[in-house]
Amino acid sequence: MSDVERDQARELARQIGVDFGATLAVALAYVGDRLAIFRAIAENGPVTSAELATHTGLNERYLREWASTMAAAGYVDYNPSEQKFALNHAQRTVLLDERSPFNMAGAFQYAITCIRQLSPLTDAFRHGGGVPFADFGPEIAEAIRRMFQAGYEAWVASRWVPAVPDVHQRMLAGGEAAEVGCGSGQCLIPVAKAFPNSRFTGYDVDQGSIALARDKCVRQGLVPRVIFEQVAAEAIPDSNRFDLMMAFNCIHDMAHPRAALRTIQRALKPGGAMLWSEARVSDQLQDNLGTWGRSLYAASTMHCMTVSLAHGGEGLGSVIGPSLARELALEAGFASFDALPVDNSFHQIFVLRK
Ligand SMILES: C[S@@+](CC[C@H](N)C(=O)[O-])C[C@H]1O[C@@H](n2cnc3c(N)ncnc32)[C@H](O)[C@@H]1O
């Protein structure tokens, strides 16, 4: 081994060591989220591990080791003179404030829910097929909602829809809108509240998500102006019905994304528009090499691509750049495809016209 190769090996080993610790810290942060340990520190801190045990009813020895891990990771603060743990403002925002787009608690849950499926995923590497969405259990839908809801609440009704002025006018005046792959209504419900003169339909194939969305709608008094249907995007029966159709972070999960886009094109009214979001990436792997691309390709392999392949689907994967998105849109019969002129570091948003 040359000196250069030795330095490269040392650097790669160092990086993998960092990733090893990060993986274990994320797993333990998931435990802290599920057992409300972060919340107990926020509400009672600064606290020693013994005080934390009193507040939570959890085992002190485990809490001490857990809190030491979190302190080493920078997820909680540690005061050595008092041996107390606390959460500063930034840590509270990122770990506990689910109304903030900076909140990452859902990411712990998403990662661990995916890791639980490594055994069937490994089988899929050998034999093909995939892991169905339902096999990830209810935590996957909860994790996705927690990861995306705050952003949708902050951006969709106040920035993304107004960036299409004629459709925005229709929504203000009283139009009809739909969202496909809507999950449990994390986007559709806040958007519907922002446009009280319009009617909204959410479509998703996941029974649990639709049940949760319907429940929220009933509790918030939005029925029948806002309804949810357990219908696949590609099975929406209508033509020329909707002024606005939305598909956020879901076309790539679908077994038949091309059929879904054709159906959406047909269901739009003339003059209506589709808003479609995918993660902000390039079409070229070489442009995506880095921590952001790593997260996306990993989530795609472990979840987005595999749920599509599980149903004999196309398995597009979650890394869809603007060129592929344009190609899919034009193939589906849309007359125009443009990037929505809004800044967003996570999403790229496209506007498609019939
Ligand atoms: C990654 S989640 C995104 C949920 C939501 N749009 C968000 O961004 O928070 C993908 C969603 O697409 C749904 N889905 C998958 N295939 C679908 C299809 N063919 N038609 C409608 N929904 C579908 C899944 O059930 C899941 O709720």
The ligand as a MOL file (V3000), in Angstrom:
LIG
                    3D

  0  0  0     0  0            999 V3000
M  V30 BEGIN CTAB
M  V30 COUNTS 27 29 0 0 0
M  V30 BEGIN ATOM
M  V30 1 C -43.8720 8.9230 0.7040 0
M  V30 2 S -45.5840 8.9180 0.9800 0 CHG=1
M  V30 3 C -45.9720 10.6430 0.7520 0
M  V30 4 C -47.2110 11.0700 1.4520 0
M  V30 5 C -47.4910 12.5800 1.3350 0
M  V30 6 N -47.7270 12.9710 -0.0320 0
M  V30 7 C -46.3350 13.3680 1.9130 0
M  V30 8 O -45.5240 13.8820 1.1450 0
M  V30 9 O -46.2230 13.4800 3.1300 0 CHG=-1
M  V30 10 C -46.2460 8.1820 -0.4980 0
M  V30 11 C -47.7480 7.9910 -0.4380 0
M  V30 12 O -48.2050 7.5470 -1.7250 0
M  V30 13 C -49.1950 6.5770 -1.5190 0
M  V30 14 N -49.3410 5.8080 -2.7650 0
M  V30 15 C -48.5160 4.8700 -3.2770 0
M  V30 16 N -48.9890 4.4190 -4.4510 0
M  V30 17 C -50.1300 5.0920 -4.6870 0
M  V30 18 C -51.0730 5.0920 -5.7640 0
M  V30 19 N -50.9300 4.2960 -6.8200 0
M  V30 20 N -52.1180 5.9350 -5.6950 0
M  V30 21 C -52.2840 6.7620 -4.6270 0
M  V30 22 N -51.4370 6.8090 -3.5800 0
M  V30 23 C -50.3600 5.9890 -3.6160 0
M  V30 24 C -48.6890 5.7950 -0.3090 0
M  V30 25 O -49.7150 5.0310 0.2930 0
M  V30 26 C -48.1700 6.9270 0.5620 0
M  V30 27 O -49.1710 7.4360 1.3950 0
M  V30 END ATOM
M  V30 BEGIN BOND
M  V30 1 1 1 2
M  V30 2 1 2 3
M  V30 3 1 2 10
M  V30 4 1 3 4
M  V30 5 1 4 5
M  V30 6 1 5 6
M  V30 7 1 5 7
M  V30 8 2 7 8
M  V30 9 1 7 9
M  V30 10 1 10 11
M  V30 11 1 11 12
M  V30 12 1 11 26
M  V30 13 1 12 13
M  V30 14 1 13 14
M  V30 15 1 13 24
M  V30 16 1 14 15
M  V30 17 1 14 23
M  V30 18 2 15 16
M  V30 19 1 16 17
M  V30 20 1 17 18
M  V30 21 2 17 23
M  V30 22 1 18 19
M  V30 23 2 18 20
M  V30 24 1 20 21
M  V30 25 2 21 22
M  V30 26 1 22 23
M  V30 27 1 24 25
M  V30 28 1 24 26
M  V30 29 1 26 27
M  V30 END BOND
M  V30 END CTAB
M  END
